[in-house]
Amino acid sequence: SVRIRDNASLQANEYVVRIRGEEVARAQAFPNNLLAIDGGGASSPVTGTATKDPVFGIDALWIEKELRDEAEKSGYTVVEPSAMMSTHLSELVKQHAAELLTRQDVQLLLDNLKESYPAVVEELVPAKMTIGDVQKALQHLLREGIPIRDMVTILETLADFSDRVSEPEQLGELVRAAIPRTITRRHLSEDGVLHCFTLEPALEQMLTESLKQTTYGSAVALDPTVSREIIGAISREADKVTASGRSAVLLCSATLRLPLKRLLERSGLSLPVMAFNEVAANAEVEFTGRVASPAVAAAA
């Protein structure tokens, strides 16, 4: 639930969003103004106070309400402060959905599903998995923004593999493969195409052979210098795609997907990484390039 409280320590028109008492966002909203967002298509300047759209970090202006028509004609997207705050909160919920999902929430999901699909729920909980294990598998999906609406498929997949796979995150990876349409739809560009790039076979082999089992699952274990070169090469290839206004996706093997995703995240690179078996059969796919690590190229 969302609780709203007044806080005298905040500046005028400032608001803070906290999750479990910890601050996750801070921004300003001026109730008597409008937010004019420049998505890159603004043709002429409008008088206002410069700011950043708190949702996506885009350049914006707080303008007087009388300037709405002028701003819209100039190419700005104009929104009410209440709409901005609502969108901001909605995006924060999506970003932090994994930590917001409690075991009690999972129990409620299962109770609701049991009314229509009792066999699905009873086969899995508590016979094969605990509520906590199901929670971890669902959190694994939510952490990368994957919806968990198709609970029937998710639970059936968990039931199919939980006898052989005990690690919740690995079960989560198997669930991803069972919902390719959901995964693919999440990463389509506005043109409805999955724009993706891959790794050169030599690079993918190097990364796969470097995998080591840790307490937290498989991890890429390469020399730090080599890792930085690979991350830099992947980042440059992704930039080529996003520079044209399209969403970039890195495709690799199912074995490598999660450890590679973690390697990129640790470096601060937020890039969707999909396994080949997560691409929907009917998806329109455009391959934009392949990444060869400078270290691999030099050794060749």
C-alpha positions in Angstrom: 0.0 0.0 0.0 1.0 3.6 -0.6 1.1 5.9 2.4 1.3 9.7 2.0 2.8 11.8 4.9 3.7 15.4 5.3 7.4 16.1 6.1 8.5 19.5 7.3 12.1 18.8 6.6 11.5 18.8 2.8 11.9 21.8 0.6 8.9 23.6 -0.8 7.2 21.5 -3.6 9.6 18.6 -2.9 8.6 15.0 -2.4 10.5 11.8 -1.4 9.5 8.2 -2.1 10.7 5.6 0.4 10.4 1.8 0.3 10.7 0.1 3.7 11.9 3.4 5.2 14.7 3.9 2.7 14.7 6.7 0.2 14.6 5.6 -3.5 13.6 8.8 -5.2 13.4 12.6 -4.6 11.9 15.2 -7.0 9.9 18.4 -7.2 6.4 19.0 -8.4 4.9 22.5 -8.7 1.1 22.3 -8.5 0.5 25.6 -10.2 2.7 24.8 -13.2 3.0 22.3 -16.0 5.9 20.1 -16.9 7.1 20.5 -20.5 9.2 17.6 -21.5 11.6 17.8 -24.4 11.9 14.4 -26.0 14.3 15.7 -28.5 11.8 17.2 -30.9 11.4 20.7 -29.4 11.8 23.2 -32.3 12.0 26.4 -30.2 12.6 27.4 -26.6 9.8 28.1 -24.2 10.1 30.3 -21.0 10.4 28.2 -17.9 12.5 26.8 -15.1 14.9 24.1 -16.3 14.6 20.7 -14.7 14.7 17.0 -15.4 11.8 14.7 -15.9 12.1 12.5 -12.7 10.8 9.5 -14.5 13.2 9.1 -17.4 15.8 11.9 -16.7 14.9 13.8 -19.9 15.4 17.6 -20.1 12.2 19.5 -19.1 10.8 22.8 -18.1 8.4 23.9 -15.4 6.2 26.4 -17.3 3.2 28.6 -16.6 -0.1 27.0 -17.5 -0.8 29.8 -20.0 2.1 28.5 -22.1 0.7 25.0 -22.7 -0.4 25.7 -26.3 2.9 27.4 -27.2 4.9 24.5 -25.7 2.9 21.9 -27.4 3.3 23.7 -30.8 7.0 23.8 -30.2 7.2 20.0 -29.8 7.2 19.6 -26.0 5.1 17.0 -24.3 3.1 18.8 -21.6 1.8 17.0 -18.5 0.1 17.9 -15.3 2.2 17.7 -12.1 -0.2 15.0 -10.7 0.3 12.9 -13.9 4.0 13.2 -13.6 4.0 12.1 -9.9 1.6 9.2 -10.8 3.9 8.0 -13.6 7.0 8.5 -11.4 5.4 6.3 -8.6 4.3 3.7 -11.2 7.8 3.4 -12.6 9.4 3.2 -9.2 7.0 0.3 -8.3 8.1 -1.5 -11.5 11.8 -0.9 -10.7 11.5 -2.2 -7.2 8.8 -4.8 -7.7 11.1 -7.6 -6.7 11.8 -6.2 -3.2 8.1 -5.2 -2.8 6.9 -8.8 -3.4 6.6 -10.4 0.1 5.9 -14.0 1.0 2.4 -12.9 2.1 1.9 -11.4 -1.4 2.9 -14.8 -2.9 0.5 -16.6 -0.6 -2.4 -14.3 -1.7 -1.5 -14.9 -5.4 -1.5 -18.7 -4.8 -4.8 -18.5 -2.9 -6.5 -16.6 -5.7 -5.1 -18.9 -8.3 -6.1 -22.0 -6.4 -9.8 -21.1 -6.8 -9.5 -21.6 -10.6 -6.5 -23.9 -10.9 -6.3 -26.0 -7.7 -4.2 -28.8 -9.3 -1.5 -26.4 -10.4 -1.0 -24.9 -7.0 -1.4 -28.2 -5.0 1.2 -30.0 -7.1 3.8 -27.3 -6.3 3.2 -25.9 -2.8 4.0 -27.3 -0.4 4.8 -30.6 -2.0 7.8 -29.4 -4.1 8.6 -25.8 -3.1 8.1 -23.5 -0.1 6.4 -20.1 -0.4 9.8 -18.6 0.1 11.3 -20.5 -2.9 8.4 -19.5 -5.1 8.9 -15.9 -4.0 12.6 -16.0 -5.0 11.8 -17.4 -8.4 9.2 -14.7 -9.0 11.5 -12.0 -7.7 14.1 -13.2 -10.3 11.6 -12.5 -13.1 10.5 -9.1 -11.6 14.1 -8.0 -11.2 14.4 -7.7 -15.0 11.0 -6.3 -15.5 9.3 -9.5 -16.6 5.6 -9.6 -15.8 4.3 -12.5 -13.7 0.7 -12.4 -14.9 0.9 -15.8 -16.5 1.1 -17.6 -13.1 -0.3 -20.8 -14.5 2.6 -21.3 -16.9 5.1 -20.1 -14.3 3.9 -22.5 -11.6 3.6 -25.4 -14.0 7.2 -24.8 -15.1 8.4 -24.6 -11.5 6.6 -27.9 -10.8 8.2 -29.6 -13.9 11.8 -28.7 -12.9 11.9 -28.2 -9.1 12.7 -31.9 -8.6 15.9 -31.5 -10.5 16.8 -27.9 -9.9 16.8 -26.4 -6.4 18.3 -23.0 -7.0 15.3 -20.5 -7.3 17.2 -18.2 -9.8 18.0 -21.2 -12.1 14.3 -22.1 -11.9 13.5 -18.5 -12.8 15.7 -19.0 -15.9 13.7 -22.1 -16.9 10.5 -20.1 -16.5 11.9 -17.4 -18.8 12.3 -20.0 -21.5 8.7 -21.1 -21.0 7.3 -17.6 -21.6 9.1 -16.4 -24.8 6.2 -14.3 -26.0 6.2 -12.3 -22.7 10.0 -11.9 -22.7 10.1 -10.9 -26.4 7.3 -8.4 -26.1 9.1 -6.7 -23.2 12.0 -5.8 -25.5 10.4 -4.9 -28.8 11.2 -1.5 -30.3 8.4 0.9 -31.3 8.4 -0.6 -34.8 7.6 -4.0 -33.3 11.0 -5.5 -34.2 13.5 -7.1 -31.8 16.7 -5.3 -32.6 19.5 -7.5 -31.2 23.2 -8.2 -31.5 25.2 -11.2 -30.6 28.7 -12.2 -29.5 31.3 -13.6 -31.9 31.5 -17.4 -31.3 35.1 -17.1 -30.0 34.0 -14.5 -27.4 31.0 -16.5 -26.3 33.1 -19.6 -25.9 35.7 -17.6 -23.8 33.0 -16.3 -21.5 31.3 -19.7 -21.2 34.5 -21.5 -20.4 35.3 -18.9 -17.7 32.1 -19.6 -15.7 32.7 -20.5 -12.1 30.1 -21.7 -9.5 29.8 -19.3 -6.6 27.5 -19.0 -3.6 25.3 -16.8 -5.8 25.3 -19.1 -8.9 27.5 -19.0 -12.0 29.7 -16.0 -12.5 32.1 -14.9 -15.3 35.6 -15.2 -14.0 38.0 -13.4 -16.3 41.0 -11.1 -15.8 39.6 -7.7 -14.8 41.3 -6.0 -17.8 39.8 -8.5 -20.2 36.4 -8.1 -18.6 36.6 -4.3 -19.0 37.5 -4.7 -22.7 34.5 -7.0 -23.3 32.1 -4.7 -21.4 33.4 -1.8 -23.4 32.9 -3.6 -26.7 29.3 -4.6 -25.7 28.5 -1.1 -24.6 29.7 0.4 -28.0 27.7 -2.1 -30.0 24.6 -1.3 -27.9 25.2 2.5 -28.4 25.1 2.0 -32.2 21.6 0.6 -31.9 20.2 3.1 -29.4 21.7 6.0 -31.3 19.0 5.4 -34.0 16.2 5.4 -31.4 15.8 1.7 -31.2 16.0 -0.6 -28.2 19.1 -2.8 -28.0 19.1 -6.4 -26.9 22.1 -8.7 -26.5 21.4 -12.3 -27.4 23.5 -15.2 -26.1 23.2 -18.8 -24.9 20.9 -19.8 -22.1 24.0 -20.9 -20.0 25.7 -17.5 -20.4 22.7 -15.2 -20.1 22.4 -14.7 -16.3 26.1 -14.5 -15.5 26.7 -12.1 -18.4 23.7 -10.0 -17.3 25.2 -9.8 -13.8 28.7 -8.9 -15.2 27.2 -6.0 -17.1 25.1 -4.8 -14.2 28.1 -4.7 -11.9 29.8 -2.4 -14.4 26.7 -0.1 -14.4 25.6 -1.2 -17.9 21.8 -1.6 -18.0 21.3 -3.7 -21.1 18.6 -6.3 -21.8 20.2 -9.8 -22.2 18.1 -12.5 -23.7 18.8 -16.2 -24.4 18.2 -17.5 -27.9 15.5 -19.8 -26.6 13.6 -16.8 -25.1 12.9 -15.3 -28.6 9.2 -15.9 -29.6 8.9 -18.1 -32.7 6.8 -15.5 -34.5 9.0 -12.5 -33.6 10.4 -10.2 -36.3 14.1 -10.1 -35.5 16.8 -7.8 -36.9 20.4 -8.6 -36.1 22.4 -5.4 -35.9 25.9 -6.8 -35.4 28.3 -9.0 -33.4 30.7 -8.2 -30.7 34.3 -9.4 -30.7 36.4 -8.6 -27.6 39.6 -6.7 -28.4 41.4 -9.3 -26.4 39.9 -12.1 -28.5 40.7 -10.2 -31.7 44.3 -9.7 -30.7 44.8 -13.3 -29.8 43.3 -14.5 -33.1 
